[in-house]
Structure formats: structure tokens, C-alpha cells
């Protein structure tokens, strides 16, 4: 075998192994980041589920003091039912499914806000220890939701950036790694809520 042919074969083999190593490393990096997005999504669902789990106890407590607020109580129960029925597979997370999920959760948050607002009219309820504990847990859960949504957006941003950078975007396209959507502020969120300390 001629020396030139041997050198050419060695160069081709080295380039082939280098290319294989780069593709493997890039692909595995995308898989890890995609798993990170799915894990962050699971945490978002976890805290939303925590909120949904608190609602029946909160409604039952309020019902004992404000039974004639039937319409508001039913609105909360109905919104909870709709919100818990919408599930999203994180592997197939897209703009439309996230929007539906976020709208259902937004409706539930709005209904809860109305429920808590009517409790202002019931001093005995506001002094009830069980109600106060549920309210504190709900407030803590709302904070967790904000934190987990922000975390999800950060993880999704890292993943989305990685699959769009050249030349890694070629590998992302070959293996169908698709962009993940972000949580966005709800319509009207730019307006500060009115707070009353009566």
C-alpha cells in the first residue's frame, strides 16, 4: 500500500471519528436539555396540582360561612375541574397546548381571586384558623407557581438557544428537536391589582 493512500485513509478515519464524536456529543446534549425542560414542566404541573388540591378544602371552609355565595363557589369548582382536565405531554409541548393550559389555570386563578375577595365580607371567616392556614398555603403555592414558571422559561430558553445555534441546528433538525414555548404573562397582567386592607 502506498504511503499517500495510507495517510489519506488515516485522515478520513480521523475526520469520520471526529464528526461522529461531535454529532454524538451534540445529540446527547440536546437530549439532556430536553429532559431538563420536561423535568421543569413536571415541577410546574406539580405546583399547579398543589393549588388544585387546596381548593376543595378552601371552598368547603368558605361554604360554611358564606353559603349564599353559591355562584362564586360553583365558579371556583368549575374552573378547578377544567384546569385539572387539561394535561400536556411535555414531549409534545407546543404553543397551542401551553396556551390552553395557561388559560385554564388563569381562569382558576381569577375564580380564586373572586372567592378570596368575597371573604372580606365575612369577619368570622377571616378569623377562622383553618381558613387562614389554607389562605397562607394558597399564597405560598402561588409564589411557587411563579418560581416554577420562571424556572421552566429559563430551562426552555437554554434548550431553544442550543437547538438554534449553528452548526448544532443541523443536528437538531435531523433528529426533530423542536422549540419549546414559554409561559407568558396573562392578558391584563400589566395592570397592578387593587389591594384593600379594610
Helices and strands as residue ranges (DSSP letters): H 3-65, H 70-85, G 90-92, H 95-118, G 119-121, H 123-127, H 129-164, H 168-174
